[in-house]
Amino acid sequence: MNPGYVTMRVMQSELFKQYPWVISDEQKIAQLKAVRRDDLISFNKRYFNPQNLVLILVGNIDLATIEHDLEKTFGSWQAHK
């Protein structure tokens, strides 16, 4: 393991031990192992939808066609019921 990472984790566990969101690597691994494919699909359907989308466009964008391109790409996207 990386010595810097180990130092940071030990320091965090001591400085912030009273906070509920500070958990050990072993606890994180256990939480991740408990997540199932269906959990991820359910989360995606619930939160990844047009109502929650924030789209940021960066780059060399053709302003004359961008609205049409976005409508073509996302226009038929409906939230999952």
C-alpha positions as CSV (number, residue, x, y, z in Angstrom):
1,M,0.0,0.0,0.0
2,N,1.0,3.6,-0.6
3,P,2.5,5.1,2.6
4,G,0.9,8.5,1.9
5,Y,-2.5,6.8,1.7
6,V,-2.0,4.8,4.9
7,T,-0.9,8.0,6.7
8,M,-3.9,9.9,5.4
9,R,-6.3,7.1,6.5
10,V,-4.8,6.9,10.0
11,M,-5.0,10.6,10.4
12,Q,-8.6,10.7,9.2
13,S,-9.7,7.9,11.5
14,E,-8.2,9.8,14.5
15,L,-9.2,13.3,13.6
16,F,-12.7,12.5,12.5
17,K,-13.6,9.4,14.4
18,Q,-16.8,11.0,15.8
19,Y,-18.2,11.5,12.3
20,P,-20.4,8.8,10.9
21,W,-19.2,9.1,7.3
22,V,-15.6,8.2,8.1
23,I,-15.3,4.4,7.6
24,S,-12.4,2.0,7.2
25,D,-11.3,0.5,3.9
26,E,-12.7,-2.8,5.1
27,Q,-16.1,-1.3,5.7
28,K,-16.1,0.3,2.2
29,I,-15.2,-3.0,0.7
30,A,-18.0,-4.7,2.5
31,Q,-20.5,-2.0,1.4
32,L,-19.4,-2.4,-2.2
33,K,-19.6,-6.2,-2.1
34,A,-23.2,-5.8,-0.8
35,V,-24.3,-3.8,-3.9
36,R,-25.9,-5.9,-6.5
37,R,-26.5,-5.3,-10.2
38,D,-30.2,-4.7,-9.6
39,D,-29.4,-2.1,-7.0
40,L,-27.4,-0.2,-9.6
41,I,-30.1,-0.5,-12.3
42,S,-32.7,0.7,-9.8
43,F,-30.5,3.7,-8.8
44,N,-29.9,4.5,-12.4
45,K,-33.6,4.4,-13.3
46,R,-34.5,6.6,-10.4
47,Y,-31.9,9.3,-10.6
48,F,-30.5,9.3,-14.1
49,N,-33.3,10.9,-16.1
50,P,-34.2,14.0,-18.0
51,Q,-35.5,15.8,-14.9
52,N,-32.1,15.4,-13.1
53,L,-29.9,16.0,-16.1
54,V,-27.5,19.0,-16.2
55,L,-25.7,19.1,-19.5
56,I,-22.5,21.1,-19.9
57,L,-21.2,21.6,-23.4
58,V,-17.5,22.3,-23.8
59,G,-15.5,22.6,-27.0
60,N,-15.8,23.7,-30.6
61,I,-19.6,23.6,-30.8
62,D,-21.5,24.6,-33.9
63,L,-24.0,27.0,-32.4
64,A,-26.2,26.9,-35.5
65,T,-26.9,23.2,-35.2
66,I,-26.4,22.4,-31.5
67,E,-30.1,22.7,-30.5
68,H,-31.1,20.4,-33.3
69,D,-28.3,17.9,-32.4
70,L,-29.3,17.8,-28.7
71,E,-33.0,17.5,-29.6
72,K,-32.2,14.6,-31.9
73,T,-30.1,12.9,-29.2
74,F,-32.1,13.5,-26.1
75,G,-35.6,14.5,-27.4
76,S,-37.3,11.2,-27.0
77,W,-35.7,10.4,-23.6
78,Q,-38.5,9.8,-21.1
79,A,-38.2,9.3,-17.4
80,H,-38.7,5.7,-16.3
81,K,-41.9,5.2,-14.3
